[in-house]
């Protein structure tokens, strides 16, 4: 039986439509597969980053604990100060300031007076 040209064209159109549908489905599946692979890789990277971050936190906490447990830090925390020592420091500082001020007062007064006079001359 002879096949008309219109029938063969319709059949070839149907076949090409089926092929393009199959190709688009395959392409869609490949894209979906690649997306899933990327998601898995991203998830693995995130897990590794999280693991490294937790490890760093543990190391920092361990270091801080080691520092706070050392005797030097404990001694500094327990140190309340040496009252006679501080009284001596304050008295010596006061004495030095008084002695220097007594010796330097006339010269400092002259410097201040000259500076103020010079400022009045600017007006």
TORGUVEX-522340 format. One record per atom (N, C-alpha, C): residue number from 1; z, x, y; atom name. Coordinates in Angstrom, 3 decimals, always signed. Layout:
// TORGUVEX-522340
+-----+----------+----------+----------+------+
|   n |       zz |       xx |       yy | atom |
+-----+----------+----------+----------+------+
| NUM |        Z |        X |        Y |   CA |
...
+-----+----------+----------+----------+------+
***
This chain:
// TORGUVEX-522340
+-----+----------+----------+----------+------+
|   n |       zz |       xx |       yy | atom |
+-----+----------+----------+----------+------+
|   1 |   +0.000 |   +0.833 |   -1.156 |    N |
|   1 |   +0.000 |   +0.000 |   +0.000 |   CA |
|   1 |   +0.000 |   +0.892 |   +1.239 |    C |
|   2 |   -0.900 |   +0.613 |   +2.131 |    N |
|   2 |   -0.978 |   +1.455 |   +3.320 |   CA |
|   2 |   +0.158 |   +1.125 |   +4.288 |    C |
|   3 |   +0.658 |   +2.161 |   +4.926 |    N |
|   3 |   +1.744 |   +2.014 |   +5.879 |   CA |
|   3 |   +1.140 |   +2.062 |   +7.267 |    C |
|   4 |   +1.524 |   +1.103 |   +8.052 |    N |
|   4 |   +0.972 |   +1.069 |   +9.398 |   CA |
|   4 |   +1.638 |   +2.139 |  +10.247 |    C |
|   5 |   +1.014 |   +2.444 |  +11.340 |    N |
|   5 |   +1.513 |   +3.476 |  +12.242 |   CA |
|   5 |   +2.825 |   +3.038 |  +12.888 |    C |
|   6 |   +2.933 |   +1.775 |  +13.189 |    N |
|   6 |   +4.156 |   +1.265 |  +13.813 |   CA |
|   6 |   +5.343 |   +1.385 |  +12.874 |    C |
|   7 |   +5.137 |   +1.089 |  +11.596 |    N |
|   7 |   +6.225 |   +1.177 |  +10.618 |   CA |
|   7 |   +6.667 |   +2.619 |  +10.426 |    C |
|   8 |   +5.710 |   +3.532 |  +10.369 |    N |
|   8 |   +6.075 |   +4.941 |  +10.170 |   CA |
|   8 |   +6.802 |   +5.481 |  +11.404 |    C |
|   9 |   +6.420 |   +5.000 |  +12.585 |    N |
|   9 |   +7.090 |   +5.426 |  +13.812 |   CA |
|   9 |   +8.523 |   +4.910 |  +13.834 |    C |
|  10 |   +8.725 |   +3.656 |  +13.410 |    N |
|  10 |  +10.070 |   +3.085 |  +13.373 |   CA |
|  10 |  +10.947 |   +3.837 |  +12.385 |    C |
|  11 |  +10.371 |   +4.166 |  +11.219 |    N |
|  11 |  +11.124 |   +4.898 |  +10.204 |   CA |
|  11 |  +11.504 |   +6.288 |  +10.716 |    C |
|  12 |  +10.564 |   +6.956 |  +11.358 |    N |
|  12 |  +10.868 |   +8.295 |  +11.866 |   CA |
|  12 |  +11.899 |   +8.220 |  +12.993 |    C |
|  13 |  +11.838 |   +7.149 |  +13.798 |    N |
|  13 |  +12.826 |   +6.964 |  +14.858 |   CA |
|  13 |  +14.201 |   +6.726 |  +14.263 |    C |
|  14 |  +14.280 |   +5.905 |  +13.227 |    N |
|  14 |  +15.550 |   +5.637 |  +12.553 |   CA |
|  14 |  +16.106 |   +6.912 |  +11.932 |    C |
|  15 |  +15.235 |   +7.703 |  +11.316 |    N |
|  15 |  +15.664 |   +8.947 |  +10.682 |   CA |
|  15 |  +16.176 |   +9.937 |  +11.745 |    C |
|  16 |  +15.460 |  +10.025 |  +12.855 |    N |
|  16 |  +15.894 |  +10.955 |  +13.901 |   CA |
|  16 |  +17.207 |  +10.481 |  +14.529 |    C |
|  17 |  +17.387 |   +9.151 |  +14.643 |    N |
|  17 |  +18.634 |   +8.604 |  +15.180 |   CA |
|  17 |  +19.790 |   +8.924 |  +14.235 |    C |
|  18 |  +19.557 |   +8.768 |  +12.933 |    N |
|  18 |  +20.587 |   +9.079 |  +11.943 |   CA |
|  18 |  +20.920 |  +10.570 |  +11.982 |    C |
|  19 |  +19.882 |  +11.404 |  +12.092 |    N |
|  19 |  +20.104 |  +12.854 |  +12.135 |   CA |
|  19 |  +20.891 |  +13.245 |  +13.395 |    C |
|  20 |  +20.515 |  +12.661 |  +14.533 |    N |
|  20 |  +21.218 |  +12.998 |  +15.773 |   CA |
|  20 |  +22.667 |  +12.505 |  +15.721 |    C |
|  21 |  +22.889 |  +11.345 |  +15.090 |    N |
|  21 |  +24.241 |  +10.831 |  +14.934 |   CA |
|  21 |  +25.053 |  +11.764 |  +14.043 |    C |
|  22 |  +24.445 |  +12.213 |  +12.962 |    N |
|  22 |  +25.137 |  +13.149 |  +12.066 |   CA |
|  22 |  +25.431 |  +14.463 |  +12.794 |    C |
|  23 |  +24.453 |  +14.948 |  +13.575 |    N |
|  23 |  +24.653 |  +16.191 |  +14.314 |   CA |
|  23 |  +25.762 |  +16.040 |  +15.360 |    C |
|  24 |  +25.755 |  +14.923 |  +16.075 |    N |
|  24 |  +26.800 |  +14.717 |  +17.085 |   CA |
|  24 |  +28.174 |  +14.584 |  +16.433 |    C |
|  25 |  +28.215 |  +13.953 |  +15.247 |    N |
|  25 |  +29.477 |  +13.846 |  +14.514 |   CA |
|  25 |  +29.951 |  +15.234 |  +14.085 |    C |
|  26 |  +29.020 |  +16.048 |  +13.585 |    N |
|  26 |  +29.379 |  +17.409 |  +13.174 |   CA |
|  26 |  +29.861 |  +18.224 |  +14.381 |    C |
|  27 |  +29.165 |  +18.093 |  +15.495 |    N |
|  27 |  +29.557 |  +18.814 |  +16.709 |   CA |
|  27 |  +30.937 |  +18.362 |  +17.163 |    C |
|  28 |  +31.155 |  +17.052 |  +17.121 |    N |
|  28 |  +32.457 |  +16.511 |  +17.506 |   CA |
|  28 |  +33.565 |  +17.050 |  +16.591 |    C |
|  29 |  +33.284 |  +17.087 |  +15.285 |    N |
|  29 |  +34.269 |  +17.609 |  +14.340 |   CA |
|  29 |  +34.533 |  +19.093 |  +14.581 |    C |
|  30 |  +33.481 |  +19.861 |  +14.868 |    N |
|  30 |  +33.656 |  +21.285 |  +15.159 |   CA |
|  30 |  +34.495 |  +21.494 |  +16.418 |    C |
|  31 |  +34.224 |  +20.690 |  +17.451 |    N |
|  31 |  +35.004 |  +20.788 |  +18.685 |   CA |
|  31 |  +36.472 |  +20.452 |  +18.425 |    C |
|  32 |  +36.689 |  +19.415 |  +17.631 |    N |
|  32 |  +38.047 |  +19.002 |  +17.313 |   CA |
|  32 |  +38.759 |  +20.106 |  +16.525 |    C |
|  33 |  +38.039 |  +20.740 |  +15.594 |    N |
|  33 |  +38.601 |  +21.833 |  +14.808 |   CA |
|  33 |  +38.991 |  +23.010 |  +15.703 |    C |
|  34 |  +38.104 |  +23.362 |  +16.640 |    N |
|  34 |  +38.379 |  +24.467 |  +17.558 |   CA |
|  34 |  +39.589 |  +24.145 |  +18.428 |    C |
|  35 |  +39.658 |  +22.898 |  +18.882 |    N |
|  35 |  +40.802 |  +22.476 |  +19.702 |   CA |
|  35 |  +42.102 |  +22.596 |  +18.910 |    C |
|  36 |  +42.072 |  +22.199 |  +17.645 |    N |
|  36 |  +43.261 |  +22.302 |  +16.809 |   CA |
|  36 |  +43.650 |  +23.762 |  +16.600 |    C |
|  37 |  +42.645 |  +24.626 |  +16.400 |    N |
|  37 |  +42.926 |  +26.054 |  +16.224 |   CA |
|  37 |  +43.562 |  +26.628 |  +17.489 |    C |
|  38 |  +43.008 |  +26.252 |  +18.654 |    N |
|  38 |  +43.582 |  +26.718 |  +19.918 |   CA |
|  38 |  +45.014 |  +26.229 |  +20.085 |    C |
|  39 |  +45.243 |  +24.968 |  +19.721 |    N |
|  39 |  +46.593 |  +24.415 |  +19.826 |   CA |
|  39 |  +47.557 |  +25.173 |  +18.930 |    C |
|  40 |  +47.105 |  +25.515 |  +17.724 |    N |
|  40 |  +47.956 |  +26.268 |  +16.809 |   CA |
|  40 |  +48.247 |  +27.656 |  +17.372 |    C |
|  41 |  +47.217 |  +28.300 |  +17.935 |    N |
|  41 |  +47.402 |  +29.626 |  +18.517 |   CA |
|  41 |  +48.347 |  +29.539 |  +19.703 |    C |
|  42 |  +48.142 |  +28.537 |  +20.566 |    N |
|  42 |  +49.038 |  +28.349 |  +21.712 |   CA |
|  42 |  +50.473 |  +28.110 |  +21.242 |    C |
|  43 |  +50.629 |  +27.320 |  +20.196 |    N |
|  43 |  +51.959 |  +27.053 |  +19.654 |   CA |
|  43 |  +52.600 |  +28.316 |  +19.104 |    C |
|  44 |  +51.807 |  +29.145 |  +18.431 |    N |
|  44 |  +52.336 |  +30.406 |  +17.895 |   CA |
|  44 |  +52.758 |  +31.330 |  +19.032 |    C |
|  45 |  +51.932 |  +31.397 |  +20.075 |    N |
|  45 |  +52.264 |  +32.248 |  +21.222 |   CA |
|  45 |  +53.537 |  +31.745 |  +21.889 |    C |
|  46 |  +53.641 |  +30.433 |  +22.072 |    N |
|  46 |  +54.846 |  +29.864 |  +22.684 |   CA |
|  46 |  +56.077 |  +30.166 |  +21.839 |    C |
|  47 |  +55.931 |  +30.074 |  +20.530 |    N |
|  47 |  +57.054 |  +30.363 |  +19.641 |   CA |
|  47 |  +57.467 |  +31.830 |  +19.752 |    C |
|  48 |  +56.484 |  +32.731 |  +19.835 |    N |
|  48 |  +56.796 |  +34.155 |  +19.973 |   CA |
|  48 |  +57.474 |  +34.438 |  +21.307 |    C |
|  49 |  +56.994 |  +33.813 |  +22.368 |    N |
|  49 |  +57.607 |  +34.000 |  +23.686 |   CA |
|  49 |  +59.046 |  +33.496 |  +23.670 |    C |
|  50 |  +59.261 |  +32.342 |  +23.085 |    N |
|  50 |  +60.609 |  +31.785 |  +22.991 |   CA |
|  50 |  +61.523 |  +32.700 |  +22.187 |    C |
|  51 |  +61.007 |  +33.226 |  +21.085 |    N |
|  51 |  +61.785 |  +34.119 |  +20.243 |   CA |
|  51 |  +62.168 |  +35.390 |  +21.008 |    C |
|  52 |  +61.209 |  +35.958 |  +21.753 |    N |
|  52 |  +61.484 |  +37.161 |  +22.546 |   CA |
|  52 |  +62.500 |  +36.870 |  +23.647 |    C |
|  53 |  +62.371 |  +35.727 |  +24.283 |    N |
|  53 |  +63.303 |  +35.356 |  +25.351 |   CA |
|  53 |  +64.717 |  +35.217 |  +24.803 |    C |
|  54 |  +64.848 |  +34.579 |  +23.666 |    N |
|  54 |  +66.168 |  +34.413 |  +23.067 |   CA |
|  54 |  +66.744 |  +35.770 |  +22.669 |    C |
|  55 |  +65.911 |  +36.665 |  +22.140 |    N |
|  55 |  +66.364 |  +37.997 |  +21.765 |   CA |
|  55 |  +66.877 |  +38.748 |  +22.995 |    C |
|  56 |  +66.111 |  +38.650 |  +24.112 |    N |
|  56 |  +66.525 |  +39.329 |  +25.343 |   CA |
|  56 |  +67.861 |  +38.771 |  +25.837 |    C |
|  57 |  +68.019 |  +37.460 |  +25.800 |    N |
|  57 |  +69.278 |  +36.858 |  +26.233 |   CA |
|  57 |  +70.436 |  +37.357 |  +25.385 |    C |
|  58 |  +70.227 |  +37.437 |  +24.080 |    N |
|  58 |  +71.278 |  +37.927 |  +23.195 |   CA |
|  58 |  +71.638 |  +39.366 |  +23.525 |    C |
|  59 |  +70.626 |  +40.195 |  +23.804 |    N |
|  59 |  +70.876 |  +41.606 |  +24.134 |   CA |
|  59 |  +71.640 |  +41.716 |  +25.455 |    C |
|  60 |  +71.276 |  +40.904 |  +26.440 |    N |
|  60 |  +71.961 |  +40.947 |  +27.734 |   CA |
|  60 |  +73.415 |  +40.522 |  +27.582 |    C |
|  61 |  +73.639 |  +39.452 |  +26.845 |    N |
|  61 |  +75.007 |  +38.970 |  +26.628 |   CA |
|  61 |  +75.823 |  +40.021 |  +25.882 |    C |
|  62 |  +75.216 |  +40.652 |  +24.881 |    N |
|  62 |  +75.932 |  +41.684 |  +24.122 |   CA |
|  62 |  +76.284 |  +42.866 |  +25.033 |    C |
|  63 |  +75.350 |  +43.251 |  +25.894 |    N |
|  63 |  +75.610 |  +44.364 |  +26.818 |   CA |
|  63 |  +76.734 |  +44.011 |  +27.793 |    C |
|  64 |  +76.693 |  +42.811 |  +28.325 |    N |
|  64 |  +77.746 |  +42.389 |  +29.254 |   CA |
|  64 |  +79.105 |  +42.340 |  +28.576 |    C |
|  65 |  +79.133 |  +41.870 |  +27.336 |    N |
|  65 |  +80.403 |  +41.841 |  +26.601 |   CA |
|  65 |  +80.918 |  +43.257 |  +26.383 |    C |
|  66 |  +80.018 |  +44.182 |  +26.036 |    N |
|  66 |  +80.438 |  +45.571 |  +25.813 |   CA |
|  66 |  +81.006 |  +46.183 |  +27.091 |    C |
|  67 |  +80.377 |  +45.866 |  +28.215 |    N |
|  67 |  +80.851 |  +46.411 |  +29.492 |   CA |
|  67 |  +82.220 |  +45.854 |  +29.839 |    C |
|  68 |  +82.401 |  +44.551 |  +29.676 |    N |
|  68 |  +83.673 |  +43.934 |  +30.056 |   CA |
|  68 |  +84.803 |  +44.331 |  +29.114 |    C |
|  69 |  +84.482 |  +44.744 |  +27.906 |    N |
|  69 |  +85.518 |  +45.123 |  +26.961 |   CA |
|  69 |  +85.961 |  +46.571 |  +27.127 |    C |
|  70 |  +85.253 |  +47.357 |  +27.909 |    N |
|  70 |  +85.625 |  +48.759 |  +28.088 |   CA |
|  70 |  +86.932 |  +48.861 |  +28.864 |    C |
|  71 |  +87.652 |  +49.930 |  +28.602 |    N |
|  71 |  +88.982 |  +50.093 |  +29.204 |   CA |
|  71 |  +88.907 |  +50.292 |  +30.716 |    C |
|  72 |  +87.856 |  +50.929 |  +31.215 |    N |
|  72 |  +87.739 |  +51.160 |  +32.654 |   CA |
|  72 |  +87.670 |  +49.841 |  +33.410 |    C |
|  73 |  +86.844 |  +48.925 |  +32.912 |    N |
|  73 |  +86.715 |  +47.624 |  +33.566 |   CA |
|  73 |  +88.024 |  +46.855 |  +33.459 |    C |
|  74 |  +88.678 |  +46.943 |  +32.306 |    N |
|  74 |  +89.975 |  +46.277 |  +32.154 |   CA |
|  74 |  +90.988 |  +46.858 |  +33.122 |    C |
|  75 |  +90.963 |  +48.198 |  +33.284 |    N |
|  75 |  +91.900 |  +48.836 |  +34.193 |   CA |
|  75 |  +91.658 |  +48.373 |  +35.623 |    C |
|  76 |  +90.384 |  +48.244 |  +36.016 |    N |
|  76 |  +90.069 |  +47.789 |  +37.371 |   CA |
|  76 |  +90.521 |  +46.344 |  +37.566 |    C |
|  77 |  +90.327 |  +45.517 |  +36.551 |    N |
|  77 |  +90.756 |  +44.122 |  +36.658 |   CA |
|  77 |  +92.272 |  +44.016 |  +36.758 |    C |
|  78 |  +92.983 |  +44.876 |  +36.027 |    N |
|  78 |  +94.443 |  +44.823 |  +36.018 |   CA |
|  78 |  +95.062 |  +45.533 |  +37.219 |    C |
|  79 |  +94.291 |  +46.310 |  +37.948 |    N |
|  79 |  +94.813 |  +47.077 |  +39.068 |   CA |
|  79 |  +95.235 |  +46.149 |  +40.199 |    C |
|  80 |  +96.485 |  +46.223 |  +40.589 |    N |
|  80 |  +96.986 |  +45.386 |  +41.674 |   CA |
|  80 |  +97.070 |  +46.167 |  +42.969 |    C |
|  81 |  +96.870 |  +47.443 |  +42.921 |    N |
|  81 |  +96.910 |  +48.260 |  +44.119 |   CA |
|  81 |  +98.212 |  +49.017 |  +44.237 |    C |
|  82 |  +98.154 |  +50.097 |  +45.000 |    N |
|  82 |  +99.312 |  +50.951 |  +45.218 |   CA |
|  82 |  +99.797 |  +50.708 |  +46.642 |    C |
|  83 | +100.825 |  +49.886 |  +46.810 |    N |
|  83 | +101.296 |  +49.484 |  +48.133 |   CA |
|  83 | +101.722 |  +50.681 |  +48.979 |    C |
|  84 | +102.546 |  +51.603 |  +48.483 |    N |
|  84 | +102.900 |  +52.749 |  +49.325 |   CA |
|  84 | +101.676 |  +53.574 |  +49.744 |    C |
|  85 | +100.703 |  +53.677 |  +48.873 |    N |
|  85 |  +99.470 |  +54.402 |  +49.207 |   CA |
|  85 |  +98.721 |  +53.736 |  +50.338 |    C |
|  86 |  +98.593 |  +52.424 |  +50.271 |    N |
|  86 |  +97.886 |  +51.696 |  +51.329 |   CA |
|  86 |  +98.642 |  +51.755 |  +52.652 |    C |
|  87 |  +99.969 |  +51.695 |  +52.590 |    N |
|  87 | +100.768 |  +51.794 |  +53.816 |   CA |
|  87 | +100.556 |  +53.160 |  +54.451 |    C |
|  88 | +100.510 |  +54.195 |  +53.626 |    N |
|  88 | +100.288 |  +55.543 |  +54.131 |   CA |
|  88 |  +98.914 |  +55.668 |  +54.778 |    C |
|  89 |  +97.897 |  +55.098 |  +54.151 |    N |
|  89 |  +96.529 |  +55.146 |  +54.710 |   CA |
|  89 |  +96.489 |  +54.438 |  +56.065 |    C |
|  90 |  +97.108 |  +53.274 |  +56.159 |    N |
|  90 |  +97.099 |  +52.514 |  +57.414 |   CA |
|  90 |  +97.840 |  +53.273 |  +58.508 |    C |
|  91 |  +98.998 |  +53.838 |  +58.184 |    N |
|  91 |  +99.773 |  +54.581 |  +59.183 |   CA |
|  91 |  +99.042 |  +55.839 |  +59.666 |    C |
|  92 |  +98.411 |  +56.543 |  +58.727 |    N |
|  92 |  +97.679 |  +57.755 |  +59.120 |   CA |
|  92 |  +96.465 |  +57.412 |  +59.986 |    C |
|  93 |  +95.771 |  +56.340 |  +59.650 |    N |
|  93 |  +94.617 |  +55.930 |  +60.452 |   CA |
|  93 |  +95.060 |  +55.538 |  +61.862 |    C |
|  94 |  +96.138 |  +54.792 |  +61.940 |    N |
|  94 |  +96.666 |  +54.392 |  +63.257 |   CA |
|  94 |  +97.063 |  +55.615 |  +64.071 |    C |
|  95 |  +97.715 |  +56.577 |  +63.440 |    N |
|  95 |  +98.113 |  +57.800 |  +64.123 |   CA |
|  95 |  +96.916 |  +58.591 |  +64.628 |    C |
|  96 |  +95.881 |  +58.713 |  +63.803 |    N |
|  96 |  +94.679 |  +59.452 |  +64.225 |   CA |
|  96 |  +93.991 |  +58.769 |  +65.394 |    C |
|  97 |  +93.850 |  +57.450 |  +65.325 |    N |
|  97 |  +93.187 |  +56.717 |  +66.408 |   CA |
|  97 |  +93.983 |  +56.870 |  +67.701 |    C |
|  98 |  +95.303 |  +56.773 |  +67.629 |    N |
|  98 |  +96.154 |  +56.913 |  +68.820 |   CA |
|  98 |  +96.030 |  +58.320 |  +69.412 |    C |
|  99 |  +96.045 |  +59.328 |  +68.549 |    N |
|  99 |  +95.946 |  +60.719 |  +69.031 |   CA |
|  99 |  +94.588 |  +60.973 |  +69.691 |    C |
| 100 |  +93.518 |  +60.537 |  +69.038 |    N |
| 100 |  +92.174 |  +60.749 |  +69.610 |   CA |
| 100 |  +92.034 |  +59.967 |  +70.915 |    C |
| 101 |  +92.549 |  +58.747 |  +70.941 |    N |
| 101 |  +92.443 |  +57.924 |  +72.153 |   CA |
| 101 |  +93.211 |  +58.555 |  +73.320 |    C |
| 102 |  +94.382 |  +59.117 |  +73.025 |    N |
| 102 |  +95.193 |  +59.756 |  +74.074 |   CA |
| 102 |  +94.462 |  +60.953 |  +74.668 |    C |
| 103 |  +93.831 |  +61.734 |  +73.804 |    N |
| 103 |  +93.128 |  +62.928 |  +74.269 |   CA |
| 103 |  +91.835 |  +62.553 |  +74.994 |    C |
| 104 |  +91.112 |  +61.575 |  +74.480 |    N |
| 104 |  +89.780 |  +61.263 |  +74.994 |   CA |
| 104 |  +89.770 |  +60.177 |  +76.059 |    C |
| 105 |  +90.872 |  +59.532 |  +76.328 |    N |
| 105 |  +90.910 |  +58.400 |  +77.260 |   CA |
| 105 |  +90.379 |  +58.739 |  +78.646 |    C |
| 106 |  +90.803 |  +59.842 |  +79.270 |    N |
| 106 |  +90.281 |  +60.131 |  +80.613 |   CA |
| 106 |  +88.757 |  +60.336 |  +80.618 |    C |
| 107 |  +88.271 |  +61.056 |  +79.635 |    N |
| 107 |  +86.811 |  +61.309 |  +79.576 |   CA |
| 107 |  +86.052 |  +60.014 |  +79.285 |    C |
| 108 |  +86.550 |  +59.183 |  +78.386 |    N |
| 108 |  +85.895 |  +57.905 |  +78.066 |   CA |
| 108 |  +85.900 |  +56.981 |  +79.285 |    C |
| 109 |  +86.998 |  +56.983 |  +80.038 |    N |
| 109 |  +87.066 |  +56.161 |  +81.254 |   CA |
| 109 |  +86.027 |  +56.630 |  +82.271 |    C |
| 110 |  +85.860 |  +57.945 |  +82.416 |    N |
| 110 |  +84.876 |  +58.488 |  +83.358 |   CA |
| 110 |  +83.454 |  +58.114 |  +82.928 |    C |
| 111 |  +83.184 |  +58.205 |  +81.647 |    N |
| 111 |  +81.841 |  +57.843 |  +81.136 |   CA |
| 111 |  +81.565 |  +56.368 |  +81.405 |    C |
| 112 |  +82.554 |  +55.509 |  +81.141 |    N |
| 112 |  +82.380 |  +54.073 |  +81.364 |   CA |
| 112 |  +82.179 |  +53.774 |  +82.851 |    C |
| 113 |  +82.953 |  +54.423 |  +83.716 |    N |
| 113 |  +82.840 |  +54.193 |  +85.161 |   CA |
| 113 |  +81.461 |  +54.629 |  +85.659 |    C |
| 114 |  +80.988 |  +55.798 |  +85.220 |    N |
| 114 |  +79.656 |  +56.281 |  +85.624 |   CA |
| 114 |  +78.555 |  +55.336 |  +85.158 |    C |
| 115 |  +78.691 |  +54.821 |  +83.948 |    N |
| 115 |  +77.679 |  +53.898 |  +83.417 |   CA |
| 115 |  +77.641 |  +52.613 |  +84.237 |    C |
| 116 |  +78.809 |  +52.069 |  +84.544 |    N |
| 116 |  +78.859 |  +50.837 |  +85.332 |   CA |
| 116 |  +78.341 |  +51.048 |  +86.759 |    C |
| 117 |  +78.678 |  +52.191 |  +87.351 |    N |
| 117 |  +78.154 |  +52.497 |  +88.680 |   CA |
| 117 |  +76.635 |  +52.622 |  +88.649 |    C |
| 118 |  +76.103 |  +53.222 |  +87.605 |    N |
| 118 |  +74.652 |  +53.366 |  +87.491 |   CA |
| 118 |  +73.989 |  +51.999 |  +87.342 |    C |
| 119 |  +74.639 |  +51.087 |  +86.634 |    N |
| 119 |  +74.092 |  +49.740 |  +86.457 |   CA |
| 119 |  +74.125 |  +48.987 |  +87.799 |    C |
| 120 |  +75.155 |  +49.183 |  +88.610 |    N |
| 120 |  +75.231 |  +48.545 |  +89.923 |   CA |
| 120 |  +74.148 |  +49.092 |  +90.848 |    C |
| 121 |  +73.780 |  +50.342 |  +90.704 |    N |
| 121 |  +72.743 |  +50.954 |  +91.528 |   CA |
| 121 |  +71.351 |  +50.425 |  +91.204 |    C |
| 122 |  +71.150 |  +49.836 |  +90.031 |    N |
| 122 |  +69.839 |  +49.295 |  +89.627 |   CA |
| 122 |  +69.519 |  +48.044 |  +90.425 |    C |
| 123 |  +70.512 |  +47.277 |  +90.781 |    N |
| 123 |  +70.277 |  +46.015 |  +91.508 |   CA |
| 123 |  +69.679 |  +46.331 |  +92.801 |    C |
+-----+----------+----------+----------+------+
***
